[in-house]
Amino acid sequence: GQMDTQTDLYERWSVTDHRWHFIDSQLLYIHYRGPDIISTVEFNHTGELLATGDKGGRVVIFQREQESKNQPHRRGEYNVYSTFQSHEPEFDYLKSLEIEEKINKIRWLPQQNAAYFLLSTNDKTVKLWKVSERGRRPEGYNLKDDDGRIRDPSTITMLRVPVLQPMDLMVEATPRRVFSNAHTYHINSISVNSDYETYMSADDLRINLWNLEITNRSFNIVDIKPANMEELTEVITAAEFHPNQCNTFVYSSSKGTIRLCDMRAAALCDKHSKFFEEPEDPSNRSFFSEIISSISDVKFSHSGRYMMTRDYLTVKVWDLNMESRPLETYQVHDYLRSKLCSLYENDCIFDKFECVWNGSDSVIMTGSYNNFFRMFDRNTKRDVTLEASRENSKPRAILKPRKVCVGGKRRKDEISVDSLDFSKKILHSAWHPSENIIAVAATNNLYIFQDKVN
């Protein structure tokens, strides 16, 4: 019963034929242009904060405005709260390799006190950051004056009690832990366990389990590296812990398979307990079949009953109790099937698109090219294509659905496949945990769309 009432709370969502609307309301839209290409977007557990990481190693955190009596409609706008440099470029002298500072993933820890904690990772090193506010400073020291200069002890005649005086709010980010030297290959995923004590980091061939308090050692829980690297046939592309079973996690592979593992079964989870794979349709077989079946993202539903996987052309929803085939398959941009040759030549076929669930697991969202992103309503089976761009996003504008024309006569409002811009792609997006607010990254632009109440 509890699950159903929760679903009803969130069921304000609908996709109509004409516009993306949350309860027939207009859309509030916020646009933020960053200094560099955004590489990850993540809401915290309450949705009050939104973090982005970029190619230059920076983390920018946005905070949602609190509603005020005199400006009730301002509630919900996200403003920059804190910006800090998370990672710096490094050089591995042993391998003569440059290590990029680009932030690959950010994951929030649930809030336990006034401070916020998040994990951020580049290719090699995971860091735990503490973000906290300072709104007061101590004044009235005995041994130094207010400018901080040491006072001559002979002039001190009375004892002062220092007091805390209010000052302008300062948001400080400090690195509390640095988890390094555990990955030979590039880290593609980090995931916090539901016990909130451990987390895992996954690279191309191995997954490590860490305790959040211990930086100098980690446990290797998956290792798919063959003894002879010439026999290498697949790599790990993404990994995630189950939202409420702390012993369960999944990882996806470049071969289009997903393995579900149980850490209670063995210390090294080389033997999966479930293996999800959809048999290939022989009629669709082509030179590119293997490349486009590689899974770029895997996400458990909030309920923990389903998981969603994204490959190059589709997004699939799997029931954890059924390994043989997905429950639902949604075509993201099927019109590209005939364009795979040129997408291979310009390397776009290797793009890694992410996918996200809404708060009630009823709608899923994923990105495409030309700054398009797609939404699929699992209940009504309706879907919509929207565009994140400055041209059509005046604040409080309604997002008009986009249509792509495939051959034949092009209608006035349609875009032909050949005029799509493949350099503009939406790889990273996030959905507020309980409300209809989405964040979409288009190169160095962040768009936040939400319903405007009233």
Phi, psi and chi 1 to 4 in degrees:
 res  aa     phi    psi   chi1   chi2   chi3   chi4
   1 GLY       -  -39.4      -      -      -      -
   2 GLN   -62.3  -40.3 -171.4 -157.1   -9.8      -
   3 MET   -60.9  -39.6 -163.6   56.6 -138.5      -
   4 ASP   -65.4  -43.3  -63.0  -29.6      -      -
   5 THR   -64.0  -36.3   52.1      -      -      -
   6 GLN   -62.8  -41.8 -166.2 -178.9   -5.9      -
   7 THR   -61.5  -43.9  -48.1      -      -      -
   8 ASP   -59.2  -39.4  -64.9  -19.5      -      -
   9 LEU   -56.5  -39.4  -76.1  176.2      -      -
  10 TYR   -91.5   -6.7  -60.5  151.5      -      -
  11 GLU   -77.7   35.3  -74.2  -61.5   74.2      -
  12 ARG   -84.4    0.0  -61.6  157.9   40.0 -168.0
  13 TRP   -83.5  138.8  158.4  -91.5      -      -
  14 SER  -153.5  149.4   68.6      -      -      -
  15 VAL  -107.9  116.1 -175.6      -      -      -
  16 THR   -96.7  176.2   67.3      -      -      -
  17 ASP   -75.5  -21.0  -57.0  -34.1      -      -
  18 HIS  -101.5  -37.9  -49.4  -63.4      -      -
  19 ARG  -154.2  162.6   54.3 -177.3  178.5  176.0
  20 TRP   -81.5  112.7 -174.8   52.0      -      -
  21 HIS  -134.7  143.2   78.9 -178.5      -      -
  22 PHE  -103.1  118.1  -57.1  116.7      -      -
  23 ILE    38.0   53.1   27.5  174.8      -      -
  24 ASP    52.4   29.6  -75.7  -37.9      -      -
  25 SER  -105.6  163.7   62.1      -      -      -
  26 GLN   -78.7  160.6  -64.3 -158.3  -65.2      -
  27 LEU   -96.1  134.1  -89.3  179.7      -      -
  28 LEU   -92.9  136.2 -174.9   69.0      -      -
  29 TYR  -134.4  138.8  120.7   94.3      -      -
  30 ILE  -122.7  135.7  -64.1  158.1      -      -
  31 HIS  -123.0  134.0  168.0 -106.5      -      -
  32 TYR  -130.8  126.1  165.9   82.4      -      -
  33 ARG  -102.0  121.0  173.3  170.0 -100.0  127.0
  34 GLY   -94.1  170.4      -      -      -      -
  35 PRO   -76.0  -15.1   25.2  -29.8      -      -
  36 ASP  -148.0  169.8 -143.1  -32.6      -      -
  37 ILE   -63.3  127.6  -66.4  169.4      -      -
  38 ILE   -76.8  130.6  -62.8  170.5      -      -
  39 SER  -115.1   -7.0   49.1      -      -      -
  40 THR  -163.8  147.9 -178.3      -      -      -
  41 VAL  -137.4  133.7 -166.3      -      -      -
  42 GLU  -154.5  124.0 -170.9   78.2    6.5      -
  43 PHE   -78.2  150.7  -80.2  102.3      -      -
  44 ASN   -82.1 -178.7   75.6  -18.7      -      -
  45 HIS   -66.9  -22.3  -65.8 -105.3      -      -
  46 THR   -96.8  -17.2   60.5      -      -      -
  47 GLY    84.7   -0.4      -      -      -      -
  48 GLU   -72.8  -26.4  -69.3  -59.2  -58.6      -
  49 LEU  -120.1  149.1  -61.7 -179.5      -      -
  50 LEU  -133.6  124.8  170.0   69.2      -      -
  51 ALA  -109.0  140.9      -      -      -      -
  52 THR  -124.7  146.0   64.4      -      -      -
  53 GLY  -118.4  152.0      -      -      -      -
  54 ASP  -131.3  177.6   73.5   17.0      -      -
  55 LYS   -64.6  -24.7 -163.0  168.5  179.5  -68.3
  56 GLY   -88.3   11.6      -      -      -      -
  57 GLY    80.5    9.1      -      -      -      -
  58 ARG   -90.5  151.5  -87.0  172.3  -60.4  -95.6
  59 VAL  -117.9  127.7  170.8      -      -      -
  60 VAL  -115.7  125.6  179.5      -      -      -
  61 ILE  -109.5  130.8  -59.3  175.5      -      -
  62 PHE  -104.9  143.8  -63.0   82.0      -      -
  63 GLN  -119.9  143.0 -175.6 -176.7   42.6      -
  64 ARG   -79.6  134.5 -163.1  174.0 -178.0 -171.7
  65 GLU   -64.0  139.9  -68.8  -96.7  -50.1      -
  66 GLN   -81.0  149.5  -67.3  -52.8  -48.2      -
  67 GLU   -72.0  135.7 -166.0  171.0  -26.4      -
  68 SER  -115.0  157.3   59.7      -      -      -
  69 LYS   -59.8  -42.9  -67.0  -90.2 -166.3  -62.4
  70 ASN   -83.5  -15.8   47.0    2.6      -      -
  71 GLN  -130.9   71.6  -71.1 -179.2  -52.6      -
  72 PRO   -62.3  -27.9   17.8  -26.7      -      -
  73 HIS   -79.7   -9.3   66.9  -82.8      -      -
  74 ARG   -73.8  -17.0  -80.5  -62.4  -63.4  -85.5
  75 ARG   -50.8  130.3  161.9   76.5 -179.6  151.3
  76 GLY   104.3  -13.2      -      -      -      -
  77 GLU   -74.5  138.0  -70.1 -161.6   13.2      -
  78 TYR   -97.8  129.7  -76.2   81.8      -      -
  79 ASN  -124.0  155.6  -68.7  -45.0      -      -
  80 VAL   -61.3  128.3  175.4      -      -      -
  81 TYR  -107.1  -41.9  174.3   65.0      -      -
  82 SER  -158.3  142.0  170.9      -      -      -
  83 THR  -131.0  132.3  -54.6      -      -      -
  84 PHE  -149.6  157.6   59.2   92.2      -      -
  85 GLN   -86.1  112.0 -171.4   71.2   30.2      -
  86 SER   -85.8  -46.5  169.1      -      -      -
  87 HIS  -129.1  149.4  -72.2   67.4      -      -
  88 GLU  -114.0  155.6  -56.3  -82.5   -2.7      -
  89 PRO   -65.7  142.5   15.6  -22.9      -      -
  90 GLU  -130.9  169.6  -72.5  178.3   69.4      -
  91 PHE  -130.9  126.0 -167.4   77.5      -      -
  92 ASP   -90.9  104.7 -177.7  -23.0      -      -
  93 TYR   -70.3  -29.9  -66.4   97.7      -      -
  94 LEU   -66.4  -38.7  -69.4  173.0      -      -
  95 LYS  -105.3    1.4  -63.3 -159.8  178.1   71.1
  96 SER    52.6   47.8  -69.9      -      -      -
  97 LEU  -121.9  138.4  -82.8  179.7      -      -
  98 GLU   -84.3  137.2  -82.0 -169.6   63.1      -
  99 ILE  -106.1  118.2  -59.4  165.3      -      -
 100 GLU   -66.6  152.0  -88.8 -166.9  -58.2      -
 101 GLU   -86.9   -7.5   66.0  -88.1   40.5      -
 102 LYS   -50.5  131.9  173.7  177.2  150.0 -112.0
 103 ILE   -80.7  116.0  -51.4  -68.7      -      -
 104 ASN   -82.0  -39.3  -68.0  -20.0      -      -
 105 LYS  -151.1  151.2  -73.0  -75.1 -173.5  -66.2
 106 ILE  -128.2  136.0  -69.8  173.3      -      -
 107 ARG  -133.6  131.1  -70.8  -68.5  178.9  -96.1
 108 TRP   -84.9  147.7  -69.0   90.4      -      -
 109 LEU   -94.4  148.7  -87.6   68.0      -      -
 110 PRO   -61.0  144.3  -17.5   27.3      -      -
 111 GLN   -74.7  132.6 -164.4  176.7   -5.6      -
 112 GLN  -115.2  -22.5  -41.8 -128.6  -43.8      -
 113 ASN  -147.7 -158.7   52.7   25.8      -      -
 114 ALA   -67.1  -22.7      -      -      -      -
 115 ALA   -87.4  158.3      -      -      -      -
 116 TYR  -109.6  146.3  -57.9   99.3      -      -
 117 PHE  -126.0  138.5  -72.6   87.3      -      -
 118 LEU  -141.8  152.8   62.5   84.2      -      -
 119 LEU  -102.3  134.9  -71.2  167.3      -      -
 120 SER  -131.5  146.3   64.8      -      -      -
 121 THR  -136.7  145.6 -173.6      -      -      -
 122 ASN  -104.2 -154.4   67.5  -10.6      -      -
 123 ASP   -64.7  -26.4  -75.6  -19.5      -      -
 124 LYS  -126.2  -28.3  -63.2  -75.7  179.7 -177.4
 125 THR  -128.0  130.5  -55.4      -      -      -
 126 VAL  -100.4  138.2 -176.2      -      -      -
 127 LYS  -126.0  142.5  -65.2 -175.5 -178.1 -178.9
 128 LEU  -101.8  117.6  173.4   66.6      -      -
 129 TRP  -106.8  139.9  -73.1   89.3      -      -
 130 LYS  -107.0  127.2  175.9 -173.7 -178.3 -179.8
 131 VAL  -116.3  115.6 -179.4      -      -      -
 132 SER  -136.9  161.2   53.0      -      -      -
 133 GLU  -103.5  142.3  -65.5 -177.2   -1.8      -
 134 ARG  -122.8  117.4  -78.5 -125.0  -44.5 -104.8
 135 GLY  -117.4   -1.0      -      -      -      -
 136 ARG  -140.7  153.7  -64.6 -170.7  -64.5 -165.4
 137 ARG  -135.5  148.3   64.4  160.2 -177.1 -101.7
 138 PRO   -76.1  138.1   20.9  -23.9      -      -
 139 GLU  -132.6  161.6  -79.6 -179.7    6.8      -
 140 GLY    84.0   42.4      -      -      -      -
 141 TYR   -69.7  158.1  -74.1  100.8      -      -
 142 ASN   -86.2  -39.4  -73.1  -68.2      -      -
 143 LEU   -93.0   -9.1  -61.1  178.5      -      -
 144 LYS  -139.4  154.0   53.7 -174.2 -178.4 -175.5
 145 ASP   -84.7 -177.9   59.8   23.6      -      -
 146 ASP   -65.9  -20.2  -71.3  -22.6      -      -
 147 ASP   -86.3   -3.1  -61.5  -29.2      -      -
 148 GLY    94.2    0.0      -      -      -      -
 149 ARG   -78.3  141.8  -72.1 -168.9  -61.5  -91.9
 150 ILE   -66.6  132.5  -58.3  -67.7      -      -
 151 ARG   -87.0  148.3  -70.6  167.6   67.0 -171.1
 152 ASP   -67.9  118.7  176.7    3.0      -      -
 153 PRO   -54.4  -29.0  -22.5   31.2      -      -
 154 SER   -71.1  -17.5   62.0      -      -      -
 155 THR   -90.1   -6.6   63.2      -      -      -
 156 ILE   -83.3  113.4  -59.4  172.9      -      -
 157 THR  -109.9  -22.7   54.7      -      -      -
 158 MET  -137.4  157.7   54.4  177.5  -80.5      -
 159 LEU   -86.0  129.2 -169.6   62.8      -      -
 160 ARG  -104.7  146.2  -68.9 -163.8  -68.6 -172.0
 161 VAL   -98.2  116.4  178.3      -      -      -
 162 PRO   -61.2  146.5  -21.3   32.5      -      -
 163 VAL  -124.7  156.6  -72.7      -      -      -
 164 LEU   -93.8  120.0  -75.3  171.5      -      -
 165 GLN  -105.4  141.1  -65.2  -69.4    4.4      -
 166 PRO   -64.0  146.8   13.6  -20.3      -      -
 167 MET  -142.1  174.4   64.3  171.6 -154.3      -
 168 ASP   -59.4  140.7  -73.6  -14.6      -      -
 169 LEU   -62.1  129.3 -176.3   66.5      -      -
 170 MET  -117.6  133.2  -99.9  176.0   54.4      -
 171 VAL  -106.3  121.2 -179.0      -      -      -
 172 GLU  -111.1  138.5  -67.3 -179.5  -45.1      -
 173 ALA  -114.8  124.6      -      -      -      -
 174 THR  -128.6  136.2   46.4      -      -      -
 175 PRO   -77.1  118.5   23.0  -23.1      -      -
 176 ARG   -91.7  -32.2  -62.6  -55.9  -59.9  -89.3
 177 ARG  -142.3  145.7  -54.8  -94.0 -174.1  -77.6
 178 VAL  -126.1  117.8  176.1      -      -      -
 179 PHE  -105.3  102.1  -54.8   88.4      -      -
 180 SER  -128.8  176.1   52.5      -      -      -
 181 ASN    60.6   29.3  -57.2  -34.0      -      -
 182 ALA  -115.3   -4.9      -      -      -      -
 183 HIS  -125.3  124.6  -74.7  -82.6      -      -
 184 THR   -81.0  -31.4  -48.7      -      -      -
 185 TYR  -109.9 -178.8  -52.5   97.2      -      -
 186 HIS   -79.6  132.5  -70.1  176.5      -      -
 187 ILE   -71.8  127.9  -61.1  173.2      -      -
 188 ASN  -110.4  -18.6   55.1   47.9      -      -
 189 SER  -146.3  147.0  -50.7      -      -      -
 190 ILE  -131.9  148.7   46.6  176.2      -      -
 191 SER  -149.6  129.2  178.7      -      -      -
 192 VAL   -86.3  133.9 -179.7      -      -      -
 193 ASN   -73.2  154.6 -167.9  -37.5      -      -
 194 SER   -70.8   -8.1   58.2      -      -      -
 195 ASP   -81.1   -8.6   64.2   10.2      -      -
 196 TYR    58.0   16.2  -55.6  141.6      -      -
 197 GLU  -110.2  -24.5  -77.1 -178.1   18.8      -
 198 THR  -128.4  162.8   55.2      -      -      -
 199 TYR  -149.3  164.7   77.6   91.0      -      -
 200 MET  -122.7  154.3   67.7  176.3  167.9      -
 201 SER  -128.1  135.3   54.1      -      -      -
 202 ALA  -120.3  136.6      -      -      -      -
 203 ASP  -117.3 -165.0   67.8   23.4      -      -
 204 ASP   -60.8  -31.1  -58.8  -33.9      -      -
 205 LEU  -126.1  -12.4  -63.2  178.6      -      -
 206 ARG  -140.0  153.6  -61.3 -170.7 -179.0  102.7
 207 ILE  -123.1  131.0  -59.1  176.4      -      -
 208 ASN  -114.0  145.5  -67.5  -29.5      -      -
 209 LEU  -109.3  128.7 -179.5   69.4      -      -
 210 TRP  -118.1  152.2  -59.3   83.3      -      -
 211 ASN   -93.7  137.3 -173.5  -58.0      -      -
 212 LEU   -63.1  -18.6  -77.8  159.6      -      -
 213 GLU   -93.2  -16.4  -58.5  -69.1  -35.4      -
 214 ILE  -116.0  118.6  -59.2  166.9      -      -
 215 THR  -101.0  -18.4   56.5      -      -      -
 216 ASN   -93.4    1.9   58.7   -1.5      -      -
 217 ARG  -154.3  150.1   66.5  170.0 -174.0  -89.8
 218 SER  -140.7  160.4   61.1      -      -      -
 219 PHE  -101.7  132.7  -68.4  100.0      -      -
 220 ASN   -82.8  115.6  177.5 -129.3      -      -
 221 ILE  -105.1  -19.1   51.4  174.5      -      -
 222 VAL  -139.0  134.5  171.7      -      -      -
 223 ASP  -141.7  109.9 -174.0  -13.5      -      -
 224 ILE  -107.8   14.9   64.2  165.0      -      -
 225 LYS   -71.5  122.8 -177.3  174.1 -173.4  -96.6
 226 PRO   -74.8  154.4   23.4  -26.6      -      -
 227 ALA   -57.4  -39.3      -      -      -      -
 228 ASN  -110.3  116.1  176.3    4.2      -      -
 229 MET   -63.2  -15.7  -80.8  -62.9  -93.5      -
 230 GLU   -72.4  -16.1  -80.8  162.9   23.1      -
 231 GLU   -89.8    5.9  -68.0  165.4   14.7      -
 232 LEU   -65.1  122.6 -177.9   67.7      -      -
 233 THR  -118.8  -18.8   57.2      -      -      -
 234 GLU  -148.7  158.6   63.9  178.9  -29.6      -
 235 VAL  -128.9  160.3  -66.5      -      -      -
 236 ILE   -79.0  131.8  -62.3  167.3      -      -
 237 THR  -109.1  -26.1   54.6      -      -      -
 238 ALA  -163.0  155.9      -      -      -      -
 239 ALA  -150.9  145.6      -      -      -      -
 240 GLU  -152.4  143.2 -168.2 -178.5   49.4      -
 241 PHE   -78.5  149.9  -90.1  120.2      -      -
 242 HIS   -64.2  143.2 -169.5  -80.8      -      -
 243 PRO   -65.6  -24.3   19.0  -29.0      -      -
 244 ASN  -138.1   -5.2   46.0   43.5      -      -
 245 GLN  -103.0  107.6  -65.2  168.4    9.1      -
 246 CYS   -71.6  -11.3   62.2      -      -      -
 247 ASN   -94.3   -5.2   53.2  -70.5      -      -
 248 THR  -110.2  135.0  -54.2      -      -      -
 249 PHE  -145.8  164.5   67.5   92.9      -      -
 250 VAL  -126.0  153.9  -68.8      -      -      -
 251 TYR  -140.3  147.9   67.8   93.0      -      -
 252 SER  -108.5  162.1   59.1      -      -      -
 253 SER  -129.8  167.1   94.2      -      -      -
 254 SER   -71.3   -7.6   54.7      -      -      -
 255 LYS   -93.5    5.5  -82.7 -165.8  159.5  172.7
 256 GLY    84.8   15.2      -      -      -      -
 257 THR  -110.0  157.1   62.0      -      -      -
 258 ILE  -126.4  132.0  -51.6  101.9      -      -
 259 ARG  -113.2  130.5  -68.9  171.8  173.4   83.6
 260 LEU  -102.7  129.1 -176.9  132.9      -      -
 261 CYS  -121.0  152.5  -56.9      -      -      -
 262 ASP  -120.2  114.5 -176.3  -12.4      -      -
 263 MET   -71.4  -12.2  -67.1 -165.7  -63.6      -
 264 ARG   -76.0  -24.1  -67.8  175.5  -54.7 -168.3
 265 ALA   -71.1  -40.8      -      -      -      -
 266 ALA  -162.4  158.3      -      -      -      -
 267 ALA   -67.7  -41.7      -      -      -      -
 268 LEU  -102.1  115.5 -169.5   62.2      -      -
 269 CYS   -86.8   53.0  -58.4      -      -      -
 270 ASP   -76.6  -26.0  -76.6   -5.6      -      -
 271 LYS   -97.1  111.9  -63.7 -173.4 -179.9   63.6
 272 HIS   -72.1  157.2   50.5  -96.4      -      -
 273 SER   -96.8  -18.8   43.3      -      -      -
 274 LYS  -142.3  147.4  -70.2 -169.3  178.1 -174.8
 275 PHE  -133.1  111.1 -177.8   75.9      -      -
 276 PHE  -101.5  123.9  -60.8   83.3      -      -
 277 GLU  -154.8  137.0  179.9  178.0   30.7      -
 278 GLU   -98.9  125.7 -177.5  170.0   29.0      -
 279 PRO   -61.4  143.6    3.1   -2.4      -      -
 280 GLU   -76.3  141.5 -170.9 -173.0   26.1      -
 281 ASP   -77.8  114.9  175.8   -1.3      -      -
 282 PRO   -59.2  -27.4  -12.2   20.7      -      -
 283 SER   -71.2  -19.5   64.8      -      -      -
 284 ASN   -95.4    2.4  -84.9  -17.8      -      -
 285 ARG   -61.8  131.9  178.5   96.6 -165.9  124.7
 286 SER  -150.9  176.9   78.4      -      -      -
 287 PHE   -57.7  -28.0  172.1   71.6      -      -
 288 PHE   -97.2    1.4  -57.0  107.3      -      -
 289 SER   -51.4  -45.2  -65.4      -      -      -
 290 GLU   -67.3  -41.8  -95.3 -174.2   39.2      -
 291 ILE   -63.4  -46.0  -57.5  175.2      -      -
 292 ILE   -78.2  -10.6   63.2  171.4      -      -
 293 SER   -87.2  -10.4   66.6      -      -      -
 294 SER   -59.3  134.2  175.4      -      -      -
 295 ILE   -89.3  126.1  -68.5  172.0      -      -
 296 SER   -95.8  -17.9   52.5      -      -      -
 297 ASP  -156.7  147.6 -164.2   16.9      -      -
 298 VAL  -137.7  134.5   56.9      -      -      -
 299 LYS  -140.8  126.8  -68.4  -93.6  174.2   42.5
 300 PHE   -69.5  147.5  -80.5  108.6      -      -
 301 SER   -71.1  160.3   63.5      -      -      -
 302 HIS   -60.0  -33.3  -64.8   78.9      -      -
 303 SER   -71.0  -23.1   65.7      -      -      -
 304 GLY    85.1    2.1      -      -      -      -
 305 ARG   -89.3  -29.7  162.2  117.9 -167.1 -125.0
 306 TYR  -120.7  165.9  -53.0  102.4      -      -
 307 MET  -138.6  154.2   69.2  178.5  170.7      -
 308 MET  -118.6  138.5  163.5  169.6   55.1      -
 309 THR  -126.6  147.4   58.1      -      -      -
 310 ARG  -118.7  126.6  173.3   71.9  159.2   75.2
 311 ASP  -115.1 -167.1   57.0   36.1      -      -
 312 TYR   -65.1  -39.6 -168.3   62.2      -      -
 313 LEU  -108.3  -16.9  -65.3  175.5      -      -
 314 THR  -135.0  164.6   67.6      -      -      -
 315 VAL  -123.8  135.3   62.6      -      -      -
 316 LYS  -123.4  143.5  -64.5  172.4 -178.1  174.0
 317 VAL  -111.2  126.0  173.3      -      -      -
 318 TRP  -111.4  142.6  -57.1   76.4      -      -
 319 ASP   -88.8  130.2 -173.3  -39.8      -      -
 320 LEU   -61.9  -17.3  -67.9 -171.7      -      -
 321 ASN   -90.6    1.3  -58.5  -38.5      -      -
 322 MET  -133.0  108.7 -177.4  167.9   76.4      -
 323 GLU   -90.5  -18.7  -60.5  164.3   56.7      -
 324 SER   -73.1  -31.8   53.6      -      -      -
 325 ARG  -161.6  160.4   58.4 -169.6  165.5   84.9
 326 PRO   -72.8  155.4   21.5  -26.6      -      -
 327 LEU   -71.9  -41.4 -148.4   53.5      -      -
 328 GLU  -139.5  143.6  -58.1  149.5   25.3      -
 329 THR  -129.7  127.6  -60.6      -      -      -
 330 TYR  -117.0  131.8  -59.8   97.0      -      -
 331 GLN   -82.4  119.2  -58.9  -63.7  -27.3      -
 332 VAL   -81.9  -49.8  178.1      -      -      -
 333 HIS  -151.3   71.7   36.5 -144.5      -      -
 334 ASP   -64.6  -21.5 -155.6   45.8      -      -
 335 TYR   -65.8  -10.7   45.6   81.1      -      -
 336 LEU   -85.3   -6.8  -63.4 -177.5      -      -
 337 ARG   -57.6  -34.9 -152.8  174.2  -83.5  -81.5
 338 SER   -84.7   -4.4   58.8      -      -      -
 339 LYS  -108.2   10.7  -62.0  -96.3  177.5  -79.8
 340 LEU   -60.8  -30.6  -66.7  175.3      -      -
 341 CYS   -62.0  -48.8 -151.8      -      -      -
 342 SER   -73.2  -29.5   50.6      -      -      -
 343 LEU   -69.5  -26.8  -69.8  163.2      -      -
 344 TYR   -73.1  -41.1  177.0   74.1      -      -
 345 GLU   -66.9  -35.8  -80.1  162.7   14.0      -
 346 ASN   -95.1   13.6   64.9   14.5      -      -
 347 ASP    70.6    0.4  -89.4   -2.4      -      -
 348 CYS   -64.6  -25.8  -75.5      -      -      -
 349 ILE   -62.3  -17.1 -159.0  165.4      -      -
 350 PHE   -95.5    4.7  -58.5  106.4      -      -
 351 ASP   -61.7  142.6  -76.2  -24.5      -      -
 352 LYS  -109.8  101.3  -66.5  177.6  168.6   37.6
 353 PHE   -88.0  139.8  -68.5   94.8      -      -
 354 GLU   -95.4  167.6  -63.7  170.4    5.4      -
 355 CYS  -139.7  150.1   50.7      -      -      -
 356 VAL  -138.5  153.7  -71.6      -      -      -
 357 TRP   -97.3  152.0  -61.5   87.5      -      -
 358 ASN   -81.4  177.3   72.9  -21.2      -      -
 359 GLY   -61.5  -27.7      -      -      -      -
 360 SER  -105.8    9.7   61.1      -      -      -
 361 ASP    63.9   18.2  -58.7  -27.4      -      -
 362 SER   -95.8  -19.5   59.7      -      -      -
 363 VAL  -130.6  141.6 -178.8      -      -      -
 364 ILE  -122.5  152.9   56.8 -176.1      -      -
 365 MET  -135.0  143.0  171.6  171.3   72.4      -
 366 THR  -155.1  163.8 -168.7      -      -      -
 367 GLY   -98.2  170.3      -      -      -      -
 368 SER  -147.9 -160.3  178.2      -      -      -
 369 TYR   -93.9  174.4  -67.6  102.4      -      -
 370 ASN    63.0   25.2 -150.9   60.3      -      -
 371 ASN    59.7   27.3  -79.9   -8.8      -      -
 372 PHE   -87.4  148.5  -72.3  171.8      -      -
 373 PHE  -136.0  154.4   57.2   98.9      -      -
 374 ARG  -116.2  144.0  -56.5  -87.5  -77.5  134.6
 375 MET  -127.5  139.4  -68.5 -169.5  173.1      -
 376 PHE  -126.0  123.6  -57.9   94.6      -      -
 377 ASP   -89.6  115.4 -172.7  -45.1      -      -
 378 ARG   -70.6  -25.3  -63.3  179.2   56.9 -147.9
 379 ASN   -82.8  -49.1  -59.7  -33.1      -      -
 380 THR   -87.8  -11.0   64.0      -      -      -
 381 LYS    62.9   19.6  -65.1  -68.7  179.3 -109.8
 382 ARG   -92.0  157.0  -77.3 -158.0  -68.3 -135.6
 383 ASP  -142.2  164.0   65.0  -76.9      -      -
 384 VAL  -146.2  149.4   66.4      -      -      -
 385 THR  -112.8  125.2  -57.7      -      -      -
 386 LEU  -122.2  161.6  -60.2  167.4      -      -
 387 GLU  -121.5  132.7 -178.5 -179.0   -1.8      -
 388 ALA  -101.0  102.5      -      -      -      -
 389 SER  -154.3  162.0   74.3      -      -      -
 390 ARG   -74.1  -32.7  -59.6 -153.2   52.3 -177.7
 391 GLU   -56.6  -47.7  -72.5   70.5   62.7      -
 392 ASN  -101.1   13.5   66.0   -5.8      -      -
 393 SER  -119.7   68.2  -49.8      -      -      -
 394 LYS   -72.6  145.1  -49.3 -142.9  166.8   24.6
 395 PRO   -52.4  140.2  -29.1   34.5      -      -
 396 ARG    64.0   23.7  -66.0  172.6  173.6   68.4
 397 ALA   -87.8  160.6      -      -      -      -
 398 ILE   -93.2  131.3  -71.1  167.2      -      -
 399 LEU   -73.8  122.8  -85.2 -170.2      -      -
 400 LYS   -88.2  133.4  -75.7 -155.1  -60.9  -69.2
 401 PRO   -61.3  148.5  -20.7   29.9      -      -
 402 ARG  -106.8  148.4  -59.0  -71.7  173.1 -162.5
 403 LYS  -127.9  139.2  -74.1 -144.5  162.4   48.1
 404 VAL  -105.4  131.3  175.4      -      -      -
 405 CYS   -94.1  131.4  150.2      -      -      -
 406 VAL  -114.8  103.0 -169.6      -      -      -
 407 GLY    63.9  175.2      -      -      -      -
 408 GLY    67.5 -162.1      -      -      -      -
 409 LYS   -83.8  136.3  -85.6 -162.7   61.2  169.9
 410 ARG   -89.7  129.1 -171.6  169.3   69.0   85.4
 411 ARG   -75.7  166.6  -72.1 -147.6 -164.2   90.5
 412 LYS   -57.2  -44.0 -177.2  166.7   61.7   73.6
 413 ASP   -94.6   11.3   56.0  -15.0      -      -
 414 GLU   -96.9  158.0  -70.5 -174.6  -26.9      -
 415 ILE  -113.7  132.8  -64.9  137.9      -      -
 416 SER   -80.4  148.5  102.2      -      -      -
 417 VAL   -55.1  -36.1  178.1      -      -      -
 418 ASP   -72.9  -16.4  -62.5  -45.3      -      -
 419 SER  -100.4    8.0   61.5      -      -      -
 420 LEU   -68.4  141.7  -67.0  174.7      -      -
 421 ASP   -95.1  110.0 -173.9  -18.4      -      -
 422 PHE   -82.4   -5.8  -69.8  104.9      -      -
 423 SER   -84.7  -15.5   66.2      -      -      -
 424 LYS  -101.3  110.1  -66.0 -178.8  172.4  163.0
 425 LYS  -138.1  147.8   45.5 -165.6  112.6  173.4
 426 ILE  -105.8   97.4  -63.1 -151.1      -      -
 427 LEU   -92.8  -31.6  -57.3  175.4      -      -
 428 HIS  -120.8  131.8  -45.6  -72.0      -      -
 429 SER  -152.9  166.2   53.0      -      -      -
 430 ALA  -148.5  152.9      -      -      -      -
 431 TRP  -124.6  132.3 -159.9  -52.0      -      -
 432 HIS   -54.4  139.2 -173.2  -68.8      -      -
 433 PRO   -62.3  -23.7   14.5  -25.8      -      -
 434 SER  -135.7   -8.7   55.9      -      -      -
 435 GLU  -123.2  168.4  -66.6 -179.6   47.7      -
 436 ASN   -85.1   71.9  -74.3  -36.8      -      -
 437 ILE  -129.6  128.5  -58.8  174.8      -      -
 438 ILE  -124.9  150.5   58.0  168.5      -      -
 439 ALA  -120.8  131.1      -      -      -      -
 440 VAL  -130.3  128.7  172.5      -      -      -
 441 ALA  -101.7  124.5      -      -      -      -
 442 ALA  -121.1  105.2      -      -      -      -
 443 THR    46.8 -112.9   55.6      -      -      -
 444 ASN   -99.7   16.6   63.0  -30.7      -      -
 445 ASN  -108.4  135.9  -59.6  -69.9      -      -
 446 LEU  -111.4  128.6  176.8   72.2      -      -
 447 TYR  -114.8  133.5  -64.9   90.2      -      -
 448 ILE  -118.5  120.6  -60.1  171.6      -      -
 449 PHE  -111.7  137.3  -61.1  105.4      -      -
 450 GLN  -155.0  163.9   60.7 -172.2   97.0      -
 451 ASP   -79.5  141.5   51.7   -9.4      -      -
 452 LYS   -94.2  108.2  174.7  177.2  161.2  -80.5
 453 VAL   -74.2  142.1 -171.8      -      -      -
 454 ASN    78.6      -   73.5   19.6      -      -
